[in-house]
Amino acid sequence: MASVRELKKDINFVLGDFIEAVYIWENDTNNKNSDEGNALIDKAIGVFDELMQKVNKNGVENTKAHFKAIRQDLANKTTSLIEELNKLA
């Protein structure tokens, strides 16, 4: 179960760091509470909810492959979010 706990922490930290990066971008560009920033934060929260739902899914046959797929999904979706943030900068 330690791997599940670590995966949940990773999801929380990675997406939390992304949201913090959005706040830093808003602060640096004087775009506080911008629509673009809020949209990115909403997407990050949606990704968080989606991934946590997958982590908590019961009845998975191959748990190792399931969690590996979730980690890959986290990496792909986070990369996509970062690319969107970079387009704003």
VMD Tcl script that builds the backbone (N, CA, C; Angstrom):
set m [mol new atoms 267]
animate dup $m
set s [atomselect $m all]
$s set {name element resname resid chain x y z} {
  {N N MET 1 A 0.804 -1.201 0.000}
  {CA C MET 1 A 0.000 0.000 0.000}
  {C C MET 1 A 0.843 1.261 0.000}
  {N N ALA 2 A 2.118 1.107 0.316}
  {CA C ALA 2 A 2.990 2.287 0.328}
  {C C ALA 2 A 3.077 2.902 -1.059}
  {N N SER 3 A 3.028 2.086 -2.096}
  {CA C SER 3 A 3.117 2.635 -3.442}
  {C C SER 3 A 1.891 3.481 -3.778}
  {N N VAL 4 A 0.736 3.085 -3.262}
  {CA C VAL 4 A -0.476 3.872 -3.489}
  {C C VAL 4 A -0.342 5.219 -2.785}
  {N N ARG 5 A 0.158 5.208 -1.584}
  {CA C ARG 5 A 0.345 6.449 -0.827}
  {C C ARG 5 A 1.330 7.362 -1.550}
  {N N GLU 6 A 2.431 6.787 -2.042}
  {CA C GLU 6 A 3.431 7.582 -2.753}
  {C C GLU 6 A 2.866 8.148 -4.051}
  {N N LEU 7 A 2.064 7.365 -4.744}
  {CA C LEU 7 A 1.452 7.839 -5.981}
  {C C LEU 7 A 0.511 9.012 -5.701}
  {N N LYS 8 A -0.281 8.889 -4.644}
  {CA C LYS 8 A -1.180 9.987 -4.281}
  {C C LYS 8 A -0.394 11.246 -3.925}
  {N N LYS 9 A 0.702 11.077 -3.212}
  {CA C LYS 9 A 1.549 12.227 -2.876}
  {C C LYS 9 A 2.139 12.850 -4.129}
  {N N ASP 10 A 2.606 12.011 -5.053}
  {CA C ASP 10 A 3.185 12.519 -6.298}
  {C C ASP 10 A 2.167 13.330 -7.087}
  {N N ILE 11 A 0.957 12.802 -7.196}
  {CA C ILE 11 A -0.104 13.517 -7.917}
  {C C ILE 11 A -0.361 14.865 -7.251}
  {N N ASN 12 A -0.465 14.862 -5.938}
  {CA C ASN 12 A -0.733 16.086 -5.191}
  {C C ASN 12 A 0.398 17.099 -5.360}
  {N N PHE 13 A 1.634 16.645 -5.217}
  {CA C PHE 13 A 2.771 17.560 -5.306}
  {C C PHE 13 A 2.956 18.120 -6.713}
  {N N VAL 14 A 2.863 17.264 -7.717}
  {CA C VAL 14 A 3.085 17.708 -9.096}
  {C C VAL 14 A 2.034 18.733 -9.511}
  {N N LEU 15 A 0.789 18.430 -9.263}
  {CA C LEU 15 A -0.266 19.366 -9.664}
  {C C LEU 15 A -0.297 20.600 -8.765}
  {N N GLY 16 A 0.073 20.429 -7.502}
  {CA C GLY 16 A 0.190 21.582 -6.608}
  {C C GLY 16 A 1.289 22.526 -7.057}
  {N N ASP 17 A 2.419 21.956 -7.484}
  {CA C ASP 17 A 3.512 22.783 -8.004}
  {C C ASP 17 A 3.098 23.499 -9.279}
  {N N PHE 18 A 2.297 22.824 -10.112}
  {CA C PHE 18 A 1.822 23.478 -11.333}
  {C C PHE 18 A 0.925 24.663 -10.992}
  {N N ILE 19 A 0.018 24.469 -10.066}
  {CA C ILE 19 A -0.884 25.566 -9.668}
  {C C ILE 19 A -0.073 26.719 -9.088}
  {N N GLU 20 A 0.945 26.405 -8.324}
  {CA C GLU 20 A 1.819 27.448 -7.790}
  {C C GLU 20 A 2.524 28.195 -8.927}
  {N N ALA 21 A 2.929 27.470 -9.963}
  {CA C ALA 21 A 3.573 28.107 -11.117}
  {C C ALA 21 A 2.610 29.056 -11.819}
  {N N VAL 22 A 1.337 28.703 -11.872}
  {CA C VAL 22 A 0.336 29.593 -12.472}
  {C C VAL 22 A 0.224 30.865 -11.644}
  {N N TYR 23 A 0.196 30.720 -10.322}
  {CA C TYR 23 A 0.133 31.907 -9.460}
  {C C TYR 23 A 1.372 32.780 -9.633}
  {N N ILE 24 A 2.521 32.177 -9.771}
  {CA C ILE 24 A 3.756 32.939 -9.988}
  {C C ILE 24 A 3.686 33.674 -11.319}
  {N N TRP 25 A 3.180 32.994 -12.366}
  {CA C TRP 25 A 3.041 33.643 -13.669}
  {C C TRP 25 A 2.100 34.837 -13.554}
  {N N GLU 26 A 0.973 34.651 -12.864}
  {CA C GLU 26 A 0.025 35.754 -12.706}
  {C C GLU 26 A 0.666 36.920 -11.960}
  {N N ASN 27 A 1.441 36.627 -10.939}
  {CA C ASN 27 A 2.089 37.676 -10.162}
  {C C ASN 27 A 3.151 38.405 -10.987}
  {N N ASP 28 A 3.943 37.655 -11.740}
  {CA C ASP 28 A 5.010 38.258 -12.535}
  {C C ASP 28 A 4.493 39.109 -13.679}
  {N N THR 29 A 3.322 38.762 -14.207}
  {CA C THR 29 A 2.785 39.495 -15.352}
  {C C THR 29 A 1.668 40.457 -14.958}
  {N N ASN 30 A 1.451 40.624 -13.671}
  {CA C ASN 30 A 0.384 41.498 -13.162}
  {C C ASN 30 A -0.979 41.126 -13.739}
  {N N ASN 31 A -1.218 39.836 -13.888}
  {CA C ASN 31 A -2.507 39.325 -14.358}
  {C C ASN 31 A -3.216 38.585 -13.237}
  {N N LYS 32 A -3.335 39.199 -12.096}
  {CA C LYS 32 A -3.940 38.525 -10.952}
  {C C LYS 32 A -5.376 38.122 -11.263}
  {N N ASN 33 A -5.710 36.885 -10.910}
  {CA C ASN 33 A -7.039 36.312 -11.166}
  {C C ASN 33 A -7.427 36.394 -12.635}
  {N N SER 34 A -6.464 36.138 -13.504}
  {CA C SER 34 A -6.753 36.188 -14.936}
  {C C SER 34 A -7.615 35.003 -15.345}
  {N N ASP 35 A -8.362 35.193 -16.409}
  {CA C ASP 35 A -9.201 34.106 -16.920}
  {C C ASP 35 A -8.346 32.945 -17.392}
  {N N GLU 36 A -7.204 33.236 -18.019}
  {CA C GLU 36 A -6.320 32.181 -18.503}
  {C C GLU 36 A -5.762 31.364 -17.344}
  {N N GLY 37 A -5.324 32.053 -16.299}
  {CA C GLY 37 A -4.785 31.370 -15.123}
  {C C GLY 37 A -5.837 30.534 -14.425}
  {N N ASN 38 A -7.021 31.097 -14.284}
  {CA C ASN 38 A -8.110 30.349 -13.646}
  {C C ASN 38 A -8.489 29.113 -14.457}
  {N N ALA 39 A -8.464 29.232 -15.784}
  {CA C ALA 39 A -8.784 28.079 -16.636}
  {C C ALA 39 A -7.741 26.976 -16.456}
  {N N LEU 40 A -6.464 27.357 -16.386}
  {CA C LEU 40 A -5.411 26.358 -16.189}
  {C C LEU 40 A -5.524 25.696 -14.815}
  {N N ILE 41 A -5.848 26.475 -13.808}
  {CA C ILE 41 A -6.021 25.907 -12.461}
  {C C ILE 41 A -7.212 24.950 -12.444}
  {N N ASP 42 A -8.282 25.317 -13.112}
  {CA C ASP 42 A -9.451 24.432 -13.186}
  {C C ASP 42 A -9.101 23.122 -13.897}
  {N N LYS 43 A -8.301 23.220 -14.963}
  {CA C LYS 43 A -7.868 22.003 -15.668}
  {C C LYS 43 A -7.010 21.133 -14.762}
  {N N ALA 44 A -6.107 21.751 -13.999}
  {CA C ALA 44 A -5.246 20.994 -13.093}
  {C C ALA 44 A -6.076 20.295 -12.023}
  {N N ILE 45 A -7.079 20.960 -11.507}
  {CA C ILE 45 A -7.951 20.349 -10.506}
  {C C ILE 45 A -8.735 19.192 -11.122}
  {N N GLY 46 A -9.165 19.360 -12.364}
  {CA C GLY 46 A -9.860 18.278 -13.068}
  {C C GLY 46 A -8.965 17.068 -13.264}
  {N N VAL 47 A -7.702 17.314 -13.624}
  {CA C VAL 47 A -6.735 16.219 -13.778}
  {C C VAL 47 A -6.525 15.531 -12.435}
  {N N PHE 48 A -6.402 16.310 -11.368}
  {CA C PHE 48 A -6.233 15.746 -10.035}
  {C C PHE 48 A -7.400 14.824 -9.686}
  {N N ASP 49 A -8.610 15.313 -9.887}
  {CA C ASP 49 A -9.801 14.520 -9.567}
  {C C ASP 49 A -9.843 13.231 -10.387}
  {N N GLU 50 A -9.530 13.352 -11.665}
  {CA C GLU 50 A -9.550 12.191 -12.562}
  {C C GLU 50 A -8.528 11.134 -12.133}
  {N N LEU 51 A -7.305 11.581 -11.839}
  {CA C LEU 51 A -6.259 10.642 -11.460}
  {C C LEU 51 A -6.530 10.008 -10.100}
  {N N MET 52 A -7.039 10.772 -9.157}
  {CA C MET 52 A -7.360 10.207 -7.843}
  {C C MET 52 A -8.488 9.186 -7.947}
  {N N GLN 53 A -9.414 9.429 -8.832}
  {CA C GLN 53 A -10.492 8.466 -9.043}
  {C C GLN 53 A -9.918 7.158 -9.597}
  {N N LYS 54 A -8.953 7.259 -10.510}
  {CA C LYS 54 A -8.309 6.063 -11.052}
  {C C LYS 54 A -7.506 5.330 -9.973}
  {N N VAL 55 A -6.810 6.075 -9.128}
  {CA C VAL 55 A -6.016 5.462 -8.062}
  {C C VAL 55 A -6.923 4.695 -7.105}
  {N N ASN 56 A -8.072 5.241 -6.779}
  {CA C ASN 56 A -8.971 4.643 -5.805}
  {C C ASN 56 A -9.897 3.582 -6.395}
  {N N LYS 57 A -9.735 3.281 -7.676}
  {CA C LYS 57 A -10.589 2.291 -8.330}
  {C C LYS 57 A -10.365 0.910 -7.716}
  {N N ASN 58 A -11.437 0.223 -7.435}
  {CA C ASN 58 A -11.382 -1.119 -6.858}
  {C C ASN 58 A -11.508 -2.176 -7.950}
  {N N GLY 59 A -11.004 -3.357 -7.665}
  {CA C GLY 59 A -11.175 -4.483 -8.574}
  {C C GLY 59 A -10.252 -4.479 -9.770}
  {N N VAL 60 A -9.102 -3.852 -9.650}
  {CA C VAL 60 A -8.143 -3.829 -10.752}
  {C C VAL 60 A -7.371 -5.142 -10.730}
  {N N GLU 61 A -7.269 -5.797 -11.885}
  {CA C GLU 61 A -6.611 -7.104 -11.934}
  {C C GLU 61 A -5.098 -6.986 -11.803}
  {N N ASN 62 A -4.484 -6.147 -12.595}
  {CA C ASN 62 A -3.034 -5.996 -12.577}
  {C C ASN 62 A -2.702 -4.623 -11.992}
  {N N THR 63 A -2.520 -4.579 -10.686}
  {CA C THR 63 A -2.334 -3.293 -10.014}
  {C C THR 63 A -1.043 -2.604 -10.431}
  {N N LYS 64 A 0.010 -3.374 -10.644}
  {CA C LYS 64 A 1.288 -2.773 -11.024}
  {C C LYS 64 A 1.157 -2.034 -12.359}
  {N N ALA 65 A 0.537 -2.663 -13.330}
  {CA C ALA 65 A 0.336 -2.025 -14.636}
  {C C ALA 65 A -0.627 -0.847 -14.518}
  {N N HIS 66 A -1.637 -0.995 -13.672}
  {CA C HIS 66 A -2.622 0.075 -13.474}
  {C C HIS 66 A -1.949 1.333 -12.928}
  {N N PHE 67 A -1.128 1.171 -11.897}
  {CA C PHE 67 A -0.462 2.323 -11.295}
  {C C PHE 67 A 0.607 2.899 -12.209}
  {N N LYS 68 A 1.252 2.053 -12.981}
  {CA C LYS 68 A 2.241 2.540 -13.952}
  {C C LYS 68 A 1.550 3.398 -15.015}
  {N N ALA 69 A 0.378 2.969 -15.448}
  {CA C ALA 69 A -0.390 3.743 -16.431}
  {C C ALA 69 A -0.829 5.085 -15.845}
  {N N ILE 70 A -1.184 5.098 -14.573}
  {CA C ILE 70 A -1.583 6.350 -13.920}
  {C C ILE 70 A -0.396 7.303 -13.853}
  {N N ARG 71 A 0.786 6.786 -13.501}
  {CA C ARG 71 A 1.982 7.636 -13.471}
  {C C ARG 71 A 2.275 8.224 -14.848}
  {N N GLN 72 A 2.136 7.414 -15.890}
  {CA C GLN 72 A 2.367 7.898 -17.249}
  {C C GLN 72 A 1.331 8.945 -17.626}
  {N N ASP 73 A 0.093 8.719 -17.239}
  {CA C ASP 73 A -0.973 9.678 -17.501}
  {C C ASP 73 A -0.699 11.002 -16.793}
  {N N LEU 74 A -0.216 10.921 -15.558}
  {CA C LEU 74 A 0.162 12.128 -14.803}
  {C C LEU 74 A 1.239 12.901 -15.550}
  {N N ALA 75 A 2.248 12.200 -16.021}
  {CA C ALA 75 A 3.339 12.862 -16.742}
  {C C ALA 75 A 2.834 13.524 -18.022}
  {N N ASN 76 A 2.013 12.817 -18.776}
  {CA C ASN 76 A 1.509 13.362 -20.044}
  {C C ASN 76 A 0.612 14.573 -19.829}
  {N N LYS 77 A -0.291 14.474 -18.891}
  {CA C LYS 77 A -1.234 15.576 -18.662}
  {C C LYS 77 A -0.535 16.790 -18.051}
  {N N THR 78 A 0.438 16.540 -17.190}
  {CA C THR 78 A 1.182 17.656 -16.610}
  {C C THR 78 A 2.004 18.360 -17.671}
  {N N THR 79 A 2.615 17.593 -18.563}
  {CA C THR 79 A 3.385 18.180 -19.659}
  {C C THR 79 A 2.483 19.051 -20.526}
  {N N SER 80 A 1.287 18.573 -20.796}
  {CA C SER 80 A 0.332 19.346 -21.586}
  {C C SER 80 A -0.046 20.650 -20.886}
  {N N LEU 81 A -0.278 20.579 -19.574}
  {CA C LEU 81 A -0.610 21.788 -18.823}
  {C C LEU 81 A 0.549 22.786 -18.827}
  {N N ILE 82 A 1.757 22.288 -18.671}
  {CA C ILE 82 A 2.937 23.167 -18.664}
  {C C ILE 82 A 3.110 23.826 -20.023}
  {N N GLU 83 A 2.860 23.092 -21.094}
  {CA C GLU 83 A 2.955 23.686 -22.428}
  {C C GLU 83 A 1.935 24.810 -22.595}
  {N N GLU 84 A 0.734 24.615 -22.063}
  {CA C GLU 84 A -0.279 25.677 -22.128}
  {C C GLU 84 A 0.169 26.906 -21.336}
  {N N LEU 85 A 0.763 26.686 -20.176}
  {CA C LEU 85 A 1.260 27.809 -19.361}
  {C C LEU 85 A 2.393 28.527 -20.082}
  {N N ASN 86 A 3.267 27.784 -20.716}
  {CA C ASN 86 A 4.387 28.398 -21.432}
  {C C ASN 86 A 3.927 29.243 -22.615}
  {N N LYS 87 A 2.823 28.855 -23.232}
  {CA C LYS 87 A 2.272 29.651 -24.336}
  {C C LYS 87 A 1.805 31.017 -23.852}
  {N N LEU 88 A 1.374 31.087 -22.594}
  {CA C LEU 88 A 0.920 32.361 -22.024}
  {C C LEU 88 A 2.084 33.284 -21.730}
  {N N ALA 89 A 3.215 32.700 -21.396}
  {CA C ALA 89 A 4.376 33.502 -20.987}
  {C C ALA 89 A 5.041 34.064 -22.170}
}
mol reanalyze $m
mol bondsrecalc $m
mol representation Tube
mol addrep $m
